Structure formats: structure tokens, C-alpha cells
Amino acid sequence: MKLSSDFRSELRLFACSVGSGSFGDDILEGIDYRPVLTAGGYVLETVFAIWANVIELDENGKVLNPAHAERRAAQYIRAILSSSYVVEPPWEPWEVELH
């Protein structure tokens, strides 16, 4: 089964925004988070895992919640950068699972 064009488009947009530093507008605004992504592979890996775990598709492959998936991934980066940042709602184990 091929991934839908809608999913592929959302994945491309997500990857571009993460790489360009324009990701997570309200959560990461004004923060250059890119150095933490390259400090060790696990942060970038986890960001993409969270996005992929949270993203939902309908039966036709249409992406239903791109903003929510991006927000949850941005919350992970913010929590890495600031120990005082509280992730709301708290992580569900399936959200941060690496497959």
C-alpha cells in the first residue's frame, strides 16, 4: 500500500518547517531549536516519531490533524530546551514510542 499524496505532502511540509527553523510557531517562537536537533540523533528521531505516532488519516489517506501532530512534536523540543515547560496534556506512552 502506498502512502497517500496528502500524507506525503504533510510529511514534506513538516520536514521543511523543522529544518528551516519555522516549526512550532507559538511553542517555539523566537527559539533557535536547530542546534539541539543535531546534538545527537535521538531528538530529531523522537520529533519525527511523535509526529508520525500522532498523525491521523481517514480511510482515503487524508490527513485529519496536521496541526495537532506538529504541536505535540514542538512540545517535545520545548521540554528538551526548558525544564520549566510543562507538556499539556502529559505524554501518552504511545505518543513517544519509537518503532
ROSE-4610 file (N, C-alpha, C; in Angstrom, 1 decimal, always signed):
// ROSE-4610
residu = [M/M/M/K/K/K/L/L/L/S/S/S/S/S/S/D/D/D/F/F/F/R/R/R/S/S/S/E/E/E/L/L/L/R/R/R/L/L/L/F/F/F/A/A/A/C/C/C/S/S/S/V/V/V/G/G/G/S/S/S/G/G/G/S/S/S/F/F/F/G/G/G/D/D/D/D/D/D/I/I/I/L/L/L/E/E/E/G/G/G/I/I/I/D/D/D/Y/Y/Y/R/R/R/P/P/P/V/V/V/L/L/L/T/T/T/A/A/A/G/G/G/G/G/G/Y/Y/Y/V/V/V/L/L/L/E/E/E/T/T/T/V/V/V/F/F/F/A/A/A/I/I/I/W/W/W/A/A/A/N/N/N/V/V/V/I/I/I/E/E/E/L/L/L/D/D/D/E/E/E/N/N/N/G/G/G/K/K/K/V/V/V/L/L/L/N/N/N/P/P/P/A/A/A/H/H/H/A/A/A/E/E/E/R/R/R/R/R/R/A/A/A/A/A/A/Q/Q/Q/Y/Y/Y/I/I/I/R/R/R/A/A/A/I/I/I/L/L/L/S/S/S/S/S/S/S/S/S/Y/Y/Y/V/V/V/V/V/V/E/E/E/P/P/P/P/P/P/W/W/W/E/E/E/P/P/P/W/W/W/E/E/E/V/V/V/E/E/E/L/L/L/H/H/H]
num = [1/1/1/2/2/2/3/3/3/4/4/4/5/5/5/6/6/6/7/7/7/8/8/8/9/9/9/10/10/10/11/11/11/12/12/12/13/13/13/14/14/14/15/15/15/16/16/16/17/17/17/18/18/18/19/19/19/20/20/20/21/21/21/22/22/22/23/23/23/24/24/24/25/25/25/26/26/26/27/27/27/28/28/28/29/29/29/30/30/30/31/31/31/32/32/32/33/33/33/34/34/34/35/35/35/36/36/36/37/37/37/38/38/38/39/39/39/40/40/40/41/41/41/42/42/42/43/43/43/44/44/44/45/45/45/46/46/46/47/47/47/48/48/48/49/49/49/50/50/50/51/51/51/52/52/52/53/53/53/54/54/54/55/55/55/56/56/56/57/57/57/58/58/58/59/59/59/60/60/60/61/61/61/62/62/62/63/63/63/64/64/64/65/65/65/66/66/66/67/67/67/68/68/68/69/69/69/70/70/70/71/71/71/72/72/72/73/73/73/74/74/74/75/75/75/76/76/76/77/77/77/78/78/78/79/79/79/80/80/80/81/81/81/82/82/82/83/83/83/84/84/84/85/85/85/86/86/86/87/87/87/88/88/88/89/89/89/90/90/90/91/91/91/92/92/92/93/93/93/94/94/94/95/95/95/96/96/96/97/97/97/98/98/98/99/99/99]
x = [+0.8/+0.0/+0.9/+0.6/+1.3/+0.8/+1.6/+1.2/+0.4/-0.6/-1.4/-0.6/-1.0/-0.3/-0.5/-1.7/-1.9/-1.0/-0.7/+0.2/+1.6/+2.0/+3.4/+3.6/+2.5/+2.6/+2.8/+2.0/+2.1/+3.5/+4.0/+5.3/+6.4/+6.3/+7.3/+7.2/+6.0/+5.9/+6.4/+6.1/+6.7/+8.2/+8.8/+10.2/+10.8/+10.2/+10.7/+10.7/+9.6/+9.4/+10.4/+10.6/+11.5/+12.9/+13.3/+14.7/+14.9/+13.9/+14.1/+14.1/+13.6/+13.5/+12.2/+11.2/+9.9/+8.9/+9.3/+8.4/+7.9/+6.6/+6.1/+5.9/+5.2/+5.1/+4.9/+3.8/+3.5/+4.4/+4.8/+5.5/+7.0/+7.5/+9.0/+9.3/+8.4/+8.6/+9.8/+10.7/+11.9/+13.0/+12.8/+13.8/+14.5/+15.8/+16.5/+16.8/+15.9/+16.0/+16.9/+17.3/+18.0/+19.3/+20.1/+21.3/+21.0/+19.8/+19.5/+19.2/+18.7/+18.4/+19.6/+20.7/+21.9/+22.9/+22.6/+23.5/+23.6/+22.6/+22.5/+21.3/+21.3/+20.3/+18.9/+18.9/+17.7/+16.6/+17.0/+16.0/+15.2/+15.9/+15.3/+14.5/+15.0/+14.3/+13.0/+13.0/+11.8/+10.8/+11.3/+10.4/+9.6/+10.2/+9.5/+8.7/+9.1/+8.3/+7.0/+7.1/+5.9/+4.9/+5.4/+4.6/+3.9/+4.7/+4.1/+3.2/+3.4/+2.5/+1.2/+1.2/+0.0/-0.8/-0.2/-0.9/-2.0/-3.1/-4.3/-4.7/-5.1/-5.6/-7.0/-7.8/-9.1/-8.9/-10.0/-9.9/-9.4/-9.4/-8.8/-7.4/-6.8/-5.5/-5.4/-6.5/-6.5/-6.0/-5.1/-4.6/-5.6/-6.0/-7.0/-6.5/-5.3/-4.9/-3.4/-3.0/-1.6/-1.2/-2.0/-1.6/-1.4/-2.2/-2.1/-0.8/-0.5/+0.7/+1.9/+1.9/+3.1/+3.2/+2.1/+2.1/+2.7/+2.4/+2.9/+4.4/+4.8/+6.3/+7.0/+6.4/+7.0/+7.1/+6.1/+6.1/+7.3/+7.7/+8.8/+10.1/+10.3/+11.5/+11.5/+10.4/+10.4/+10.7/+10.2/+10.5/+12.0/+12.6/+14.1/+14.8/+14.4/+15.1/+14.8/+13.7/+13.3/+12.7/+13.4/+12.9/+11.7/+11.4/+10.2/+9.0/+9.1/+8.0/+7.2/+5.9/+5.0/+4.3/+4.4/+3.7/+2.3/+1.3/-0.1/-0.8/-1.5/-1.7/-0.4/-0.2/+1.0/+1.1/+2.3/+2.5/+1.8/+1.2/+0.7/+1.9/+2.1/+3.2/+3.3/+2.1/+2.1/+2.6/+2.5/+2.9/+4.4/+5.2/+6.6/+7.3/+6.6/+7.1/+7.9/+9.1/+9.9/+9.7/+9.4/+9.1/+10.3]
y = [-1.2/+0.0/+1.2/+2.2/+3.4/+4.4/+5.3/+6.4/+7.4/+8.0/+8.9/+10.2/+10.8/+12.1/+13.1/+13.1/+14.1/+13.9/+12.6/+12.3/+12.7/+12.3/+12.7/+14.2/+14.9/+16.4/+16.9/+16.4/+16.9/+16.5/+15.3/+14.9/+15.9/+16.2/+17.1/+18.5/+19.0/+20.3/+20.3/+19.2/+19.1/+19.1/+18.3/+18.2/+19.5/+20.2/+21.6/+22.6/+22.5/+23.5/+23.2/+21.9/+21.6/+22.0/+21.7/+22.0/+23.5/+24.3/+25.7/+26.5/+25.9/+26.7/+27.4/+27.1/+27.8/+27.0/+25.9/+24.9/+25.3/+24.9/+25.1/+26.5/+27.3/+28.7/+29.3/+28.9/+29.5/+28.9/+27.7/+27.0/+27.3/+27.4/+27.6/+29.0/+29.9/+31.2/+31.9/+32.4/+33.1/+32.2/+30.9/+30.0/+29.3/+29.4/+28.6/+27.2/+26.3/+24.9/+24.0/+24.5/+23.6/+23.0/+23.7/+23.0/+21.8/+21.8/+20.6/+19.4/+19.7/+18.6/+17.8/+18.5/+17.9/+17.5/+17.8/+17.4/+15.9/+15.2/+13.8/+13.3/+12.2/+11.8/+11.6/+11.3/+10.9/+12.0/+13.3/+14.4/+14.4/+14.5/+14.6/+13.3/+12.2/+10.9/+10.9/+11.4/+11.4/+12.5/+13.6/+14.6/+14.0/+13.3/+12.6/+11.5/+10.7/+9.6/+10.2/+11.2/+11.8/+12.2/+13.0/+13.4/+12.2/+11.2/+10.0/+9.2/+9.2/+8.5/+9.2/+10.5/+11.4/+11.6/+11.7/+12.0/+11.0/+11.4/+10.6/+10.8/+9.6/+9.7/+9.0/+9.5/+8.9/+7.7/+7.0/+5.8/+6.0/+7.3/+7.6/+8.2/+8.2/+8.7/+10.2/+10.9/+12.3/+12.6/+13.5/+13.8/+14.6/+14.2/+14.8/+15.9/+15.7/+16.5/+17.0/+17.6/+18.0/+19.0/+20.0/+21.0/+20.4/+19.4/+18.8/+17.9/+17.2/+16.4/+17.3/+18.4/+19.3/+19.9/+20.3/+20.8/+19.9/+18.6/+17.6/+17.5/+17.5/+17.4/+18.6/+19.8/+21.0/+21.0/+20.5/+20.4/+19.6/+18.6/+17.7/+18.6/+19.3/+20.1/+21.2/+21.8/+22.8/+22.3/+21.0/+20.4/+20.0/+19.7/+19.5/+20.7/+21.9/+23.1/+23.8/+23.6/+24.3/+23.3/+23.1/+22.2/+22.7/+24.0/+24.5/+24.4/+24.0/+23.9/+22.7/+22.8/+21.7/+21.3/+20.0/+19.5/+19.2/+19.8/+19.6/+19.2/+18.2/+17.2/+16.4/+15.7/+14.9/+13.8/+13.4/+12.4/+11.1/+10.5/+9.1/+8.3/+7.1/+6.3/+6.0/+5.9/+5.6/+6.8/+8.0/+9.2/+9.3/+8.8/+9.0/+7.6/+6.7/+5.3/+5.4/+4.8/+4.6/+3.2/+3.2/+1.9/+1.4]
z = [+0.0/+0.0/+0.0/-0.9/-1.0/+0.0/+0.5/+1.3/+0.4/+1.0/+0.2/-0.2/-1.2/-1.6/-0.5/+0.2/+1.2/+2.4/+2.8/+3.8/+3.4/+2.2/+1.7/+1.7/+1.3/+1.3/+2.7/+3.7/+5.1/+5.7/+5.3/+5.8/+5.3/+4.0/+3.4/+4.0/+4.2/+4.9/+6.3/+7.0/+8.4/+8.4/+7.5/+7.5/+7.1/+6.1/+5.7/+6.9/+7.6/+8.7/+9.9/+10.2/+11.2/+10.8/+9.6/+9.1/+8.9/+8.6/+8.4/+9.6/+10.7/+12.0/+12.2/+11.3/+11.4/+12.0/+12.7/+13.2/+14.6/+14.9/+16.2/+16.6/+15.7/+15.9/+17.3/+17.9/+19.3/+20.4/+20.2/+21.3/+21.2/+20.0/+19.8/+19.2/+19.3/+18.7/+19.3/+18.4/+18.9/+19.4/+19.4/+19.9/+18.7/+18.6/+17.6/+18.2/+17.8/+18.4/+17.5/+16.3/+15.4/+16.0/+16.8/+17.4/+18.2/+18.9/+19.7/+18.8/+17.6/+16.7/+16.2/+16.1/+15.6/+16.7/+17.9/+19.0/+19.2/+18.9/+19.0/+18.3/+17.6/+16.7/+17.4/+18.7/+19.3/+19.4/+19.4/+19.5/+18.2/+17.1/+15.8/+15.5/+15.9/+15.7/+16.5/+17.7/+18.6/+18.1/+17.6/+17.0/+15.8/+14.9/+13.8/+14.3/+15.3/+15.8/+16.4/+17.2/+17.8/+16.7/+15.8/+14.7/+14.0/+13.7/+13.0/+13.9/+15.2/+16.1/+16.3/+16.2/+16.5/+15.2/+14.1/+12.9/+12.6/+12.1/+11.9/+10.4/+9.8/+8.4/+8.4/+7.4/+7.2/+6.3/+6.0/+5.2/+3.7/+3.3/+2.0/+2.0/+3.2/+3.3/+3.6/+3.8/+4.0/+5.5/+5.6/+7.0/+7.7/+8.9/+9.7/+10.7/+11.2/+12.3/+12.2/+11.1/+11.0/+12.0/+12.4/+13.4/+14.8/+15.1/+16.4/+16.5/+15.4/+15.4/+15.5/+14.8/+14.8/+16.2/+16.8/+18.2/+19.2/+19.1/+20.1/+19.8/+18.6/+18.3/+18.8/+18.7/+19.1/+20.7/+21.3/+22.8/+23.3/+22.5/+22.9/+22.9/+21.8/+21.7/+22.8/+23.0/+24.1/+25.4/+25.7/+27.0/+27.1/+26.0/+26.0/+26.3/+25.7/+25.9/+27.2/+27.8/+29.0/+30.1/+31.1/+32.2/+32.9/+32.7/+33.4/+32.5/+31.2/+30.3/+30.7/+30.8/+31.2/+30.0/+29.6/+28.4/+28.8/+28.1/+28.4/+27.1/+27.1/+28.2/+28.3/+29.4/+29.6/+28.5/+28.2/+27.2/+27.5/+26.5/+26.5/+26.0/+26.6/+26.2/+24.6/+24.0/+22.5/+21.7/+22.3/+21.5/+21.3/+22.3/+22.3/+22.0/+21.6/+21.3/+20.0/+20.1/+18.9/+18.3/+17.0/+16.4/+15.7]
